Amino acid sequence: MSDRQATGLGSTSREPRRRRELTCFLILAFGIWPVVAVGAVGGYGFLVWMYQLMAGPPGPAGH
């Protein structure tokens, strides 16, 4: 097989893979990671809220 044939075969199989990778990146970048980030921040806020319900608000006692 010549170099020209090998290059031609490789470029046709790269296009679907490249499109699949781009689709996967877009789903991760604009779908999954924002949901994970909001969930992590919300979960942390919930933990702080529950801690303050048990231990009281931060600051010096008696004020």
Phi and psi restraints in degrees (value plus and minus 20) as a CYANA .aco file:
   2 SER   PHI    -103.7   -63.7
   2 SER   PSI     149.1   189.1
   3 ASP   PHI     -83.4   -43.4
   3 ASP   PSI     -55.6   -15.6
   4 ARG   PHI     -84.1   -44.1
   4 ARG   PSI     -61.4   -21.4
   5 GLN   PHI     -89.1   -49.1
   5 GLN   PSI     -60.8   -20.8
   6 ALA   PHI     -83.7   -43.7
   6 ALA   PSI     -60.5   -20.5
   7 THR   PHI     -86.5   -46.5
   7 THR   PSI     -60.8   -20.8
   8 GLY   PHI     -83.7   -43.7
   8 GLY   PSI     -60.4   -20.4
   9 LEU   PHI     -89.3   -49.3
   9 LEU   PSI     -58.3   -18.3
  10 GLY   PHI     -87.5   -47.5
  10 GLY   PSI     -57.0   -17.0
  11 SER   PHI     -91.6   -51.6
  11 SER   PSI     -51.1   -11.1
  12 THR   PHI     -92.7   -52.7
  12 THR   PSI     -52.4   -12.4
  13 SER   PHI    -103.3   -63.3
  13 SER   PSI     -36.9     3.1
  14 ARG   PHI     -96.1   -56.1
  14 ARG   PSI     -51.2   -11.2
  15 GLU   PHI     -81.4   -41.4
  15 GLU   PSI     -69.1   -29.1
  16 PRO   PHI     -83.8   -43.8
  16 PRO   PSI     -55.9   -15.9
  17 ARG   PHI     -87.0   -47.0
  17 ARG   PSI     -62.5   -22.5
  18 ARG   PHI     -83.0   -43.0
  18 ARG   PSI     -61.6   -21.6
  19 ARG   PHI     -84.9   -44.9
  19 ARG   PSI     -60.3   -20.3
  20 ARG   PHI     -84.4   -44.4
  20 ARG   PSI     -61.4   -21.4
  21 GLU   PHI     -85.2   -45.2
  21 GLU   PSI     -60.4   -20.4
  22 LEU   PHI     -84.6   -44.6
  22 LEU   PSI     -63.1   -23.1
  23 THR   PHI     -82.2   -42.2
  23 THR   PSI     -63.5   -23.5
  24 CYS   PHI     -82.5   -42.5
  24 CYS   PSI     -63.2   -23.2
  25 PHE   PHI     -81.8   -41.8
  25 PHE   PSI     -65.3   -25.3
  26 LEU   PHI     -84.5   -44.5
  26 LEU   PSI     -59.2   -19.2
  27 ILE   PHI     -84.2   -44.2
  27 ILE   PSI     -63.3   -23.3
  28 LEU   PHI     -86.7   -46.7
  28 LEU   PSI     -66.5   -26.5
  29 ALA   PHI     -89.0   -49.0
  29 ALA   PSI     -57.1   -17.1
  30 PHE   PHI    -134.5   -94.5
  30 PHE   PSI     -19.9    20.1
  31 GLY   PHI    -140.9  -100.9
  31 GLY   PSI     -83.1   -43.1
  32 ILE   PHI    -100.0   -60.0
  32 ILE   PSI     -69.0   -29.0
  33 TRP   PHI     -84.1   -44.1
  33 TRP   PSI     -59.4   -19.4
  34 PRO   PHI     -81.8   -41.8
  34 PRO   PSI     -57.7   -17.7
  35 VAL   PHI     -86.0   -46.0
  35 VAL   PSI     -61.7   -21.7
  36 VAL   PHI     -83.8   -43.8
  36 VAL   PSI     -62.3   -22.3
  37 ALA   PHI     -83.9   -43.9
  37 ALA   PSI     -65.5   -25.5
  38 VAL   PHI     -84.1   -44.1
  38 VAL   PSI     -59.7   -19.7
  39 GLY   PHI     -84.6   -44.6
  39 GLY   PSI     -60.0   -20.0
  40 ALA   PHI     -86.9   -46.9
  40 ALA   PSI     -66.1   -26.1
  41 VAL   PHI     -86.1   -46.1
  41 VAL   PSI     -62.1   -22.1
  42 GLY   PHI     -84.4   -44.4
  42 GLY   PSI     -59.6   -19.6
  43 GLY   PHI     -84.1   -44.1
  43 GLY   PSI     -60.5   -20.5
  44 TYR   PHI     -85.0   -45.0
  44 TYR   PSI     -63.9   -23.9
  45 GLY   PHI     -81.4   -41.4
  45 GLY   PSI     -59.4   -19.4
  46 PHE   PHI     -84.0   -44.0
  46 PHE   PSI     -62.1   -22.1
  47 LEU   PHI     -82.8   -42.8
  47 LEU   PSI     -62.7   -22.7
  48 VAL   PHI     -83.4   -43.4
  48 VAL   PSI     -62.3   -22.3
  49 TRP   PHI     -80.8   -40.8
  49 TRP   PSI     -67.0   -27.0
  50 MET   PHI     -84.9   -44.9
  50 MET   PSI     -58.4   -18.4
  51 TYR   PHI     -82.6   -42.6
  51 TYR   PSI     -62.8   -22.8
  52 GLN   PHI     -90.2   -50.2
  52 GLN   PSI     -47.0    -7.0
  53 LEU   PHI     -85.4   -45.4
  53 LEU   PSI     -56.6   -16.6
  54 MET   PHI    -103.0   -63.0
  54 MET   PSI     -64.4   -24.4
  55 ALA   PHI    -118.3   -78.3
  55 ALA   PSI     -31.8     8.2
  56 GLY   PHI      72.6   112.6
  56 GLY   PSI     147.2   187.2
  57 PRO   PHI     -89.5   -49.5
  57 PRO   PSI     138.4   178.4
  58 PRO   PHI     -92.3   -52.3
  58 PRO   PSI     137.4   177.4
  59 GLY   PHI     101.5   141.5
  59 GLY   PSI     154.9   194.9
  60 PRO   PHI     -87.7   -47.7
  60 PRO   PSI     124.9   164.9
  61 ALA   PHI     -93.7   -53.7
  61 ALA   PSI     127.0   167.0
  62 GLY   PHI      70.6   110.6
  62 GLY   PSI     -14.2    25.8
